[in-house]
Amino acid sequence: MLAAAHATCFAMALALVLGEAGTPPEPIATTATFVLDEVGGAPRITRVALEVRGRVDGIDGAGFRMPSIVRLSSVPSRMRSTET
């Protein structure tokens, strides 16, 4: 359920960023896969993979390197924090 919630949140944030850049997306499909490993005797999310599919008129692969989109990709690293 956490992976599904993360994928949905990421898709909504991505749609917002793209819309604010003047390139609103067509429907976006996003999936998230989490890898749980044992760290210090407790299960931890150690890897996150997001797959995003969609169509955005007026933007190419380089457009997905906009700083606002790159910042979105750092969200999983904060979720993986092993600090309690």
Backbone as XML, in Angstrom:
<?xml version="1.0"?>
<chain id="A" units="angstrom">
  <residue number="1" name="MET">
    <atom name="N" x="0.819" y="-1.185" z="0.000"/>
    <atom name="CA" x="0.000" y="0.000" z="0.000"/>
    <atom name="C" x="0.867" y="1.254" z="0.000"/>
  </residue>
  <residue number="2" name="LEU">
    <atom name="N" x="2.003" y="1.186" z="0.661"/>
    <atom name="CA" x="2.886" y="2.347" z="0.693"/>
    <atom name="C" x="3.397" y="2.673" z="-0.707"/>
  </residue>
  <residue number="3" name="ALA">
    <atom name="N" x="3.748" y="1.649" z="-1.476"/>
    <atom name="CA" x="4.234" y="1.879" z="-2.837"/>
    <atom name="C" x="3.145" y="2.508" z="-3.699"/>
  </residue>
  <residue number="4" name="ALA">
    <atom name="N" x="1.915" y="2.035" z="-3.574"/>
    <atom name="CA" x="0.812" y="2.600" z="-4.354"/>
    <atom name="C" x="0.565" y="4.058" z="-3.970"/>
  </residue>
  <residue number="5" name="ALA">
    <atom name="N" x="0.618" y="4.349" z="-2.686"/>
    <atom name="CA" x="0.423" y="5.728" z="-2.235"/>
    <atom name="C" x="1.550" y="6.623" z="-2.754"/>
  </residue>
  <residue number="6" name="HIS">
    <atom name="N" x="2.768" y="6.118" z="-2.738"/>
    <atom name="CA" x="3.903" y="6.903" z="-3.219"/>
    <atom name="C" x="3.772" y="7.179" z="-4.716"/>
  </residue>
  <residue number="7" name="ALA">
    <atom name="N" x="3.389" y="6.165" z="-5.489"/>
    <atom name="CA" x="3.227" y="6.335" z="-6.930"/>
    <atom name="C" x="2.162" y="7.378" z="-7.229"/>
  </residue>
  <residue number="8" name="THR">
    <atom name="N" x="1.059" y="7.328" z="-6.512"/>
    <atom name="CA" x="-0.026" y="8.290" z="-6.721"/>
    <atom name="C" x="0.412" y="9.700" z="-6.362"/>
  </residue>
  <residue number="9" name="CYS">
    <atom name="N" x="1.080" y="9.853" z="-5.242"/>
    <atom name="CA" x="1.558" y="11.156" z="-4.811"/>
    <atom name="C" x="2.553" y="11.729" z="-5.818"/>
  </residue>
  <residue number="10" name="PHE">
    <atom name="N" x="3.472" y="10.892" z="-6.286"/>
    <atom name="CA" x="4.456" y="11.343" z="-7.262"/>
    <atom name="C" x="3.770" y="11.788" z="-8.542"/>
  </residue>
  <residue number="11" name="ALA">
    <atom name="N" x="2.788" y="11.013" z="-9.028"/>
    <atom name="CA" x="2.083" y="11.359" z="-10.265"/>
    <atom name="C" x="1.368" y="12.698" z="-10.127"/>
  </residue>
  <residue number="12" name="MET">
    <atom name="N" x="0.736" y="12.938" z="-8.989"/>
    <atom name="CA" x="0.041" y="14.212" z="-8.782"/>
    <atom name="C" x="1.036" y="15.367" z="-8.732"/>
  </residue>
  <residue number="13" name="ALA">
    <atom name="N" x="2.145" y="15.176" z="-8.054"/>
    <atom name="CA" x="3.164" y="16.235" z="-7.969"/>
    <atom name="C" x="3.769" y="16.501" z="-9.342"/>
  </residue>
  <residue number="14" name="LEU">
    <atom name="N" x="4.031" y="15.452" z="-10.110"/>
    <atom name="CA" x="4.585" y="15.612" z="-11.447"/>
    <atom name="C" x="3.606" y="16.360" z="-12.349"/>
  </residue>
  <residue number="15" name="ALA">
    <atom name="N" x="2.331" y="16.000" z="-12.282"/>
    <atom name="CA" x="1.322" y="16.692" z="-13.085"/>
    <atom name="C" x="1.256" y="18.172" z="-12.717"/>
  </residue>
  <residue number="16" name="LEU">
    <atom name="N" x="1.372" y="18.491" z="-11.436"/>
    <atom name="CA" x="1.365" y="19.885" z="-10.994"/>
    <atom name="C" x="2.564" y="20.636" z="-11.564"/>
  </residue>
  <residue number="17" name="VAL">
    <atom name="N" x="3.757" y="20.058" z="-11.438"/>
    <atom name="CA" x="4.977" y="20.711" z="-11.931"/>
    <atom name="C" x="4.891" y="20.923" z="-13.441"/>
  </residue>
  <residue number="18" name="LEU">
    <atom name="N" x="4.442" y="19.908" z="-14.163"/>
    <atom name="CA" x="4.330" y="20.030" z="-15.612"/>
    <atom name="C" x="3.288" y="21.076" z="-15.995"/>
  </residue>
  <residue number="19" name="GLY">
    <atom name="N" x="2.183" y="21.101" z="-15.285"/>
    <atom name="CA" x="1.148" y="22.099" z="-15.559"/>
    <atom name="C" x="1.637" y="23.512" z="-15.300"/>
  </residue>
  <residue number="20" name="GLU">
    <atom name="N" x="2.368" y="23.692" z="-14.212"/>
    <atom name="CA" x="2.910" y="25.014" z="-13.892"/>
    <atom name="C" x="3.948" y="25.459" z="-14.922"/>
  </residue>
  <residue number="21" name="ALA">
    <atom name="N" x="4.602" y="24.496" z="-15.595"/>
    <atom name="CA" x="5.580" y="24.823" z="-16.629"/>
    <atom name="C" x="4.916" y="25.077" z="-17.979"/>
  </residue>
  <residue number="22" name="GLY">
    <atom name="N" x="3.586" y="25.014" z="-18.015"/>
    <atom name="CA" x="2.862" y="25.258" z="-19.257"/>
    <atom name="C" x="2.764" y="24.055" z="-20.164"/>
  </residue>
  <residue number="23" name="THR">
    <atom name="N" x="3.063" y="22.884" z="-19.637"/>
    <atom name="CA" x="2.996" y="21.645" z="-20.413"/>
    <atom name="C" x="2.175" y="20.604" z="-19.654"/>
  </residue>
  <residue number="24" name="PRO">
    <atom name="N" x="0.871" y="20.847" z="-19.517"/>
    <atom name="CA" x="0.058" y="19.893" z="-18.755"/>
    <atom name="C" x="0.082" y="18.516" z="-19.413"/>
  </residue>
  <residue number="25" name="PRO">
    <atom name="N" x="0.186" y="17.471" z="-18.611"/>
    <atom name="CA" x="0.287" y="16.125" z="-19.169"/>
    <atom name="C" x="-1.068" y="15.542" z="-19.527"/>
  </residue>
  <residue number="26" name="GLU">
    <atom name="N" x="-1.023" y="14.592" z="-20.444"/>
    <atom name="CA" x="-2.160" y="13.707" z="-20.661"/>
    <atom name="C" x="-2.152" y="12.787" z="-19.442"/>
  </residue>
  <residue number="27" name="PRO">
    <atom name="N" x="-3.075" y="11.854" z="-19.341"/>
    <atom name="CA" x="-3.029" y="10.974" z="-18.168"/>
    <atom name="C" x="-1.650" y="10.355" z="-17.963"/>
  </residue>
  <residue number="28" name="ILE">
    <atom name="N" x="-1.259" y="10.279" z="-16.703"/>
    <atom name="CA" x="0.028" y="9.715" z="-16.314"/>
    <atom name="C" x="-0.234" y="8.416" z="-15.557"/>
  </residue>
  <residue number="29" name="ALA">
    <atom name="N" x="0.533" y="7.390" z="-15.887"/>
    <atom name="CA" x="0.469" y="6.126" z="-15.142"/>
    <atom name="C" x="1.808" y="5.945" z="-14.437"/>
  </residue>
  <residue number="30" name="THR">
    <atom name="N" x="1.764" y="5.778" z="-13.134"/>
    <atom name="CA" x="2.981" y="5.649" z="-12.347"/>
    <atom name="C" x="2.890" y="4.415" z="-11.468"/>
  </residue>
  <residue number="31" name="THR">
    <atom name="N" x="3.980" y="3.648" z="-11.437"/>
    <atom name="CA" x="4.066" y="2.522" z="-10.513"/>
    <atom name="C" x="5.319" y="2.692" z="-9.669"/>
  </residue>
  <residue number="32" name="ALA">
    <atom name="N" x="5.246" y="2.211" z="-8.458"/>
    <atom name="CA" x="6.401" y="2.260" z="-7.560"/>
    <atom name="C" x="6.664" y="0.848" z="-7.055"/>
  </residue>
  <residue number="33" name="THR">
    <atom name="N" x="7.926" y="0.500" z="-6.982"/>
    <atom name="CA" x="8.345" y="-0.782" z="-6.432"/>
    <atom name="C" x="9.340" y="-0.499" z="-5.323"/>
  </residue>
  <residue number="34" name="PHE">
    <atom name="N" x="9.059" y="-1.002" z="-4.152"/>
    <atom name="CA" x="9.952" y="-0.837" z="-3.008"/>
    <atom name="C" x="10.663" y="-2.155" z="-2.746"/>
  </residue>
  <residue number="35" name="VAL">
    <atom name="N" x="11.908" y="-2.064" z="-2.337"/>
    <atom name="CA" x="12.666" y="-3.248" z="-1.914"/>
    <atom name="C" x="12.892" y="-3.121" z="-0.419"/>
  </residue>
  <residue number="36" name="LEU">
    <atom name="N" x="12.471" y="-4.138" z="0.307"/>
    <atom name="CA" x="12.688" y="-4.185" z="1.750"/>
    <atom name="C" x="13.863" y="-5.100" z="2.046"/>
  </residue>
  <residue number="37" name="ASP">
    <atom name="N" x="14.795" y="-4.605" z="2.808"/>
    <atom name="CA" x="15.925" y="-5.404" z="3.273"/>
    <atom name="C" x="15.996" y="-5.280" z="4.786"/>
  </residue>
  <residue number="38" name="GLU">
    <atom name="N" x="16.642" y="-6.243" z="5.396"/>
    <atom name="CA" x="16.851" y="-6.167" z="6.837"/>
    <atom name="C" x="18.087" y="-5.313" z="7.101"/>
  </residue>
  <residue number="39" name="VAL">
    <atom name="N" x="17.904" y="-4.275" z="7.884"/>
    <atom name="CA" x="18.996" y="-3.366" z="8.240"/>
    <atom name="C" x="18.979" y="-3.220" z="9.754"/>
  </residue>
  <residue number="40" name="GLY">
    <atom name="N" x="20.041" y="-3.644" z="10.380"/>
    <atom name="CA" x="20.105" y="-3.547" z="11.828"/>
    <atom name="C" x="19.026" y="-4.347" z="12.526"/>
  </residue>
  <residue number="41" name="GLY">
    <atom name="N" x="18.638" y="-5.459" z="11.904"/>
    <atom name="CA" x="17.638" y="-6.329" z="12.504"/>
    <atom name="C" x="16.200" y="-5.906" z="12.269"/>
  </residue>
  <residue number="42" name="ALA">
    <atom name="N" x="15.988" y="-4.866" z="11.469"/>
    <atom name="CA" x="14.630" y="-4.397" z="11.199"/>
    <atom name="C" x="14.429" y="-4.208" z="9.695"/>
  </residue>
  <residue number="43" name="PRO">
    <atom name="N" x="13.200" y="-4.437" z="9.210"/>
    <atom name="CA" x="12.949" y="-4.228" z="7.783"/>
    <atom name="C" x="12.995" y="-2.733" z="7.451"/>
  </residue>
  <residue number="44" name="ARG">
    <atom name="N" x="13.665" y="-2.413" z="6.360"/>
    <atom name="CA" x="13.788" y="-1.028" z="5.896"/>
    <atom name="C" x="13.597" y="-0.986" z="4.384"/>
  </residue>
  <residue number="45" name="ILE">
    <atom name="N" x="13.018" y="0.091" z="3.902"/>
    <atom name="CA" x="12.954" y="0.322" z="2.464"/>
    <atom name="C" x="14.348" y="0.769" z="2.039"/>
  </residue>
  <residue number="46" name="THR">
    <atom name="N" x="14.990" y="-0.045" z="1.207"/>
    <atom name="CA" x="16.362" y="0.268" z="0.806"/>
    <atom name="C" x="16.450" y="0.762" z="-0.633"/>
  </residue>
  <residue number="47" name="ARG">
    <atom name="N" x="15.443" y="0.465" z="-1.438"/>
    <atom name="CA" x="15.431" y="0.936" z="-2.823"/>
    <atom name="C" x="14.011" y="1.227" z="-3.250"/>
  </residue>
  <residue number="48" name="VAL">
    <atom name="N" x="13.885" y="2.243" z="-4.088"/>
    <atom name="CA" x="12.593" y="2.611" z="-4.651"/>
    <atom name="C" x="12.775" y="2.788" z="-6.150"/>
  </residue>
  <residue number="49" name="ALA">
    <atom name="N" x="11.912" y="2.175" z="-6.925"/>
    <atom name="CA" x="11.929" y="2.363" z="-8.378"/>
    <atom name="C" x="10.573" y="2.913" z="-8.796"/>
  </residue>
  <residue number="50" name="LEU">
    <atom name="N" x="10.592" y="4.042" z="-9.478"/>
    <atom name="CA" x="9.369" y="4.630" z="-10.016"/>
    <atom name="C" x="9.381" y="4.474" z="-11.528"/>
  </residue>
  <residue number="51" name="GLU">
    <atom name="N" x="8.268" y="4.033" z="-12.078"/>
    <atom name="CA" x="8.109" y="3.977" z="-13.525"/>
    <atom name="C" x="6.941" y="4.880" z="-13.880"/>
  </residue>
  <residue number="52" name="VAL">
    <atom name="N" x="7.203" y="5.846" z="-14.749"/>
    <atom name="CA" x="6.184" y="6.815" z="-15.135"/>
    <atom name="C" x="5.980" y="6.720" z="-16.636"/>
  </residue>
  <residue number="53" name="ARG">
    <atom name="N" x="4.737" y="6.585" z="-17.025"/>
    <atom name="CA" x="4.391" y="6.573" z="-18.449"/>
    <atom name="C" x="3.315" y="7.619" z="-18.662"/>
  </residue>
  <residue number="54" name="GLY">
    <atom name="N" x="3.467" y="8.334" z="-19.748"/>
    <atom name="CA" x="2.472" y="9.344" z="-20.076"/>
    <atom name="C" x="2.878" y="10.100" z="-21.316"/>
  </residue>
  <residue number="55" name="ARG">
    <atom name="N" x="2.053" y="11.048" z="-21.665"/>
    <atom name="CA" x="2.324" y="11.885" z="-22.832"/>
    <atom name="C" x="2.239" y="13.332" z="-22.396"/>
  </residue>
  <residue number="56" name="VAL">
    <atom name="N" x="3.258" y="14.088" z="-22.781"/>
    <atom name="CA" x="3.287" y="15.513" z="-22.462"/>
    <atom name="C" x="3.649" y="16.239" z="-23.750"/>
  </residue>
  <residue number="57" name="ASP">
    <atom name="N" x="2.659" y="16.887" z="-24.348"/>
    <atom name="CA" x="2.931" y="17.632" z="-25.577"/>
    <atom name="C" x="3.861" y="18.794" z="-25.278"/>
  </residue>
  <residue number="58" name="GLY">
    <atom name="N" x="4.825" y="18.995" z="-26.153"/>
    <atom name="CA" x="5.726" y="20.126" z="-26.024"/>
    <atom name="C" x="6.919" y="19.899" z="-25.113"/>
  </residue>
  <residue number="59" name="ILE">
    <atom name="N" x="7.154" y="18.663" z="-24.707"/>
    <atom name="CA" x="8.300" y="18.383" z="-23.846"/>
    <atom name="C" x="8.982" y="17.107" z="-24.333"/>
  </residue>
  <residue number="60" name="ASP">
    <atom name="N" x="10.301" y="17.105" z="-24.277"/>
    <atom name="CA" x="11.052" y="15.923" z="-24.679"/>
    <atom name="C" x="11.820" y="15.391" z="-23.469"/>
  </residue>
  <residue number="61" name="GLY">
    <atom name="N" x="12.696" y="14.432" z="-23.697"/>
    <atom name="CA" x="13.454" y="13.842" z="-22.592"/>
    <atom name="C" x="14.224" y="14.874" z="-21.794"/>
  </residue>
  <residue number="62" name="ALA">
    <atom name="N" x="14.786" y="15.874" z="-22.484"/>
    <atom name="CA" x="15.541" y="16.922" z="-21.781"/>
    <atom name="C" x="14.624" y="17.724" z="-20.865"/>
  </residue>
  <residue number="63" name="GLY">
    <atom name="N" x="13.379" y="17.855" z="-21.244"/>
    <atom name="CA" x="12.430" y="18.600" z="-20.416"/>
    <atom name="C" x="12.207" y="17.958" z="-19.065"/>
  </residue>
  <residue number="64" name="PHE">
    <atom name="N" x="12.419" y="16.657" z="-18.992"/>
    <atom name="CA" x="12.262" y="15.965" z="-17.718"/>
    <atom name="C" x="13.469" y="16.150" z="-16.812"/>
  </residue>
  <residue number="65" name="ARG">
    <atom name="N" x="14.417" y="16.932" z="-17.258"/>
    <atom name="CA" x="15.565" y="17.262" z="-16.421"/>
    <atom name="C" x="15.424" y="18.658" z="-15.837"/>
  </residue>
  <residue number="66" name="MET">
    <atom name="N" x="14.219" y="19.240" z="-15.968"/>
    <atom name="CA" x="13.971" y="20.548" z="-15.358"/>
    <atom name="C" x="14.231" y="20.434" z="-13.864"/>
  </residue>
  <residue number="67" name="PRO">
    <atom name="N" x="14.815" y="21.457" z="-13.242"/>
    <atom name="CA" x="15.114" y="21.377" z="-11.802"/>
    <atom name="C" x="13.915" y="20.987" z="-10.952"/>
  </residue>
  <residue number="68" name="SER">
    <atom name="N" x="12.731" y="21.474" z="-11.277"/>
    <atom name="CA" x="11.562" y="21.153" z="-10.456"/>
    <atom name="C" x="11.206" y="19.673" z="-10.536"/>
  </residue>
  <residue number="69" name="ILE">
    <atom name="N" x="11.439" y="19.034" z="-11.671"/>
    <atom name="CA" x="11.165" y="17.600" z="-11.795"/>
    <atom name="C" x="12.272" y="16.798" z="-11.126"/>
  </residue>
  <residue number="70" name="VAL">
    <atom name="N" x="13.506" y="17.240" z="-11.274"/>
    <atom name="CA" x="14.618" y="16.537" z="-10.623"/>
    <atom name="C" x="14.418" y="16.534" z="-9.113"/>
  </residue>
  <residue number="71" name="ARG">
    <atom name="N" x="13.933" y="17.635" z="-8.546"/>
    <atom name="CA" x="13.669" y="17.684" z="-7.096"/>
    <atom name="C" x="12.628" y="16.651" z="-6.695"/>
  </residue>
  <residue number="72" name="LEU">
    <atom name="N" x="11.635" y="16.416" z="-7.541"/>
    <atom name="CA" x="10.627" y="15.394" z="-7.232"/>
    <atom name="C" x="11.267" y="14.026" z="-7.085"/>
  </residue>
  <residue number="73" name="SER">
    <atom name="N" x="12.289" y="13.756" z="-7.876"/>
    <atom name="CA" x="12.894" y="12.425" z="-7.841"/>
    <atom name="C" x="13.659" y="12.173" z="-6.548"/>
  </residue>
  <residue number="74" name="SER">
    <atom name="N" x="13.892" y="13.203" z="-5.742"/>
    <atom name="CA" x="14.614" y="12.992" z="-4.491"/>
    <atom name="C" x="13.686" y="12.593" z="-3.347"/>
  </residue>
  <residue number="75" name="VAL">
    <atom name="N" x="12.383" y="12.623" z="-3.556"/>
    <atom name="CA" x="11.432" y="12.269" z="-2.502"/>
    <atom name="C" x="11.667" y="10.862" z="-1.968"/>
  </residue>
  <residue number="76" name="PRO">
    <atom name="N" x="11.867" y="9.848" z="-2.823"/>
    <atom name="CA" x="12.073" y="8.501" z="-2.274"/>
    <atom name="C" x="13.273" y="8.403" z="-1.341"/>
  </residue>
  <residue number="77" name="SER">
    <atom name="N" x="14.311" y="9.186" z="-1.595"/>
    <atom name="CA" x="15.478" y="9.080" z="-0.722"/>
    <atom name="C" x="15.142" y="9.535" z="0.694"/>
  </residue>
  <residue number="78" name="ARG">
    <atom name="N" x="14.245" y="10.488" z="0.826"/>
    <atom name="CA" x="13.836" y="10.909" z="2.170"/>
    <atom name="C" x="12.973" y="9.843" z="2.818"/>
  </residue>
  <residue number="79" name="MET">
    <atom name="N" x="12.201" y="9.112" z="2.019"/>
    <atom name="CA" x="11.359" y="8.046" z="2.571"/>
    <atom name="C" x="12.194" y="6.884" z="3.066"/>
  </residue>
  <residue number="80" name="ARG">
    <atom name="N" x="13.376" y="6.691" z="2.479"/>
    <atom name="CA" x="14.208" y="5.542" z="2.825"/>
    <atom name="C" x="15.044" y="5.788" z="4.060"/>
  </residue>
  <residue number="81" name="SER">
    <atom name="N" x="14.954" y="6.936" z="4.644"/>
    <atom name="CA" x="15.812" y="7.257" z="5.783"/>
    <atom name="C" x="15.722" y="6.185" z="6.843"/>
  </residue>
  <residue number="82" name="THR">
    <atom name="N" x="16.878" y="5.761" z="7.335"/>
    <atom name="CA" x="16.902" y="4.732" z="8.373"/>
    <atom name="C" x="16.953" y="5.339" z="9.764"/>
  </residue>
  <residue number="83" name="GLU">
    <atom name="N" x="16.902" y="6.653" z="9.838"/>
    <atom name="CA" x="16.896" y="7.312" z="11.147"/>
    <atom name="C" x="15.510" y="7.179" z="11.743"/>
  </residue>
  <residue number="84" name="THR">
    <atom name="N" x="15.446" y="6.980" z="13.043"/>
    <atom name="CA" x="14.148" y="6.875" z="13.704"/>
    <atom name="C" x="13.897" y="8.048" z="14.601"/>
  </residue>
</chain>
